[in-house]
Amino acid sequence: MSEMVFKPVTDAPVLGPGVSTQLEPGMKSDGSTAIYYQLPEGCTELQDLIAFRDMNAQIGEIFRACYRYGQASHSDQLRDAKKMRFYAEAEIARLEKYGS
């Protein structure tokens, strides 16, 4: 497998401090772009996005496994998919027990 090289996208929209990633009440995305897909200012790696969105452990693990899906030498696609399922089931159980 060839090594992938990632370059930062310099023209990607970023959100400044204090800017919400939520749509205003009554607003709908047209499906092409939405504010919640814009990168927050200063986010340079997945952990920055996980912290910015205040993801819990289960959602953070799913997010990481989705991003690296089949790319990490220690984790093939099947292992990543099983990891996503495990953490998704754990999050469902948490929500059913404690609510959102």
N, C-alpha and C positions, 0 to 999 in steps of 0.2 A: 504494500500500500504506500502511495506517495504521501509525503508530509504536506499538510495543508498550511498555508501561510495566510494569516489574517491581517488585513490592513485596516486601520481605523477609518471610519466614514466621516470625513470632515464636513460634509454638507448636510448631514442628517439633522433634522430639527431637534433641538434640546429644550427642555423646560427649565426655567430659572427657579431660584429658591422661592418657596411659597406658592408655586403654581400647581394647581390640582391636576391630576390625570383623570379625573372623573368628568363625564359629560354633564353639562348643566341640566337641571330637571326639564323634561319635555324635549330635549335635543335627541336626535337620532343620528347615528353614523350612516353615511351613504354606502358603507362597505368598502370604499376605496382607501380611505385613511381615517384615522380617529386619533384624538388627542392621547388616548391611553396607549398608543403604540409609539409615541415620541419618547426619546431617551431623556431622562432627567439630567440636568447639568451636572457634570462631574462624574457621571457613571462611566466607568471604563472596563468593568468586568462584571460577571454574573453576581458576585456577592454584593456589589453596589446596588444592583437592581433588586435583589432579595431584601436588602436592608431598606431601600427606599419604599418598597411596597409593603414592608412589615410582614413578610411571609413567615408563617410558622415553620417548624422543622419539617413537617411532612410535605408541605407545598414547596419549600426550598429544595428538598431532595428530588422531588418530581421535576422541578424546573432544571436542576443540574443534569439529571439523567436524560431529559429530553434534549438538552443542548448538546451533550456529548454522545448522543445515541450512536453506538457502534464505532466511535472514534478512539476511545481510550483502550490502550493495549491490555489493560486488566479487565475489561468489561465489554463483551460482545453484545450484539443487538438483543439477543434473547435475555441475557442477564439484565441489561438495561430495562427492557420491557417488563420483566418480572419485578424489578425494583420499583418501577413506576406504579405497577398494579399494587404491590405491597403497601406503598405509601398512600396511594389513593384510597385503598380499603381502610387504612388506619385513619385517614382524614374523614371518611364517611362515618366510621364508627364514632369518632370524636364529636362530629356534628350531630349525629343521632342521639348521643348521650348528653351532651352539654349545650347543644344549639350553636348558633353562629354568633 
